[in-house]
């Protein structure tokens, strides 16, 4: 659900002030807890550390990210995999295939 056109996108002014204080190409990571903030064109080229609830994930902002929210690029949950006997068997088969490839490959 998008925000009202009258209000415009939500952008935290404190984040924009921190970005304006830096020079383009500066490698400084800006730590941010505001995952709902929309990425604007002024943020392109900077690295922003987006908090995922545990740590700050460094996100390098590129042109294709404009219009998205910062939280979209910092996942809060880690996918471990689907469980069950079938998944264990597939993982075992893949591991065996890797070892066969490494052994048959001439060094």
Secondary structure as GFF3:
##gff-version 3
##sequence-region A 1 107
A	DSSP	alpha_helix	13	21	.	.	.	ID=ss1
A	DSSP	beta_strand	29	32	.	.	.	ID=ss2
A	DSSP	three_ten_helix	41	43	.	.	.	ID=ss3
A	DSSP	beta_strand	47	51	.	.	.	ID=ss4
A	DSSP	beta_strand	56	60	.	.	.	ID=ss5
A	DSSP	three_ten_helix	63	65	.	.	.	ID=ss6
A	DSSP	three_ten_helix	70	73	.	.	.	ID=ss7
A	DSSP	alpha_helix	85	104	.	.	.	ID=ss8
###
